[in-house]
Amino acid sequence: MAECRRAQRLTQRELAHRLAVSQNYIPALDLGARVVTRSGQEVRLSPTEYVLLAELAKRPGMVLDHRTLLTRVWGPMYAGDRNYLRTFVQRLCRKLEVDPAEPEIIVTAGRRRYRFGPPVDLGAPLAG
């Protein structure tokens, strides 16, 4: 119970500090300008790819199930159509990952869930 309350108090910024992903390849997202860069180069994304990436990146290290992502990106009518999600996750991996066969930025967590970056360790001390 105390762990749940602690997790709720964590801000998005604190969660981001806990990610242990190397800054050499993690993409930089400018949500306002809708621009994604990797290693200083702009990455061209379709509007749908961008929305999907933004949904994942807003919750770094947190697992999101396929229904949640489908509803947020495509709308409630698509909540059961995992093919859309699988296809767009594969496209994002090809564009963003150093090795798309071993993704570290957009990770499949189980059969129907995804997360942005490594899992958050709520017990770890904050960096910095």
Buried (B, 14 or more C-beta within 10 A) or exposed (E): EEEEEEEEEBEEEEBBBBBEBEEEBBBBBEEEEEEBEBEEEEBEBEEBBBBBBBBBBBBBBBBBEBBBBBBBBBEEEBBEEBEBBBEBBEBBBEBBBEEBEEBBBBBBEEEEBBBBBBBBEEEEEEEE
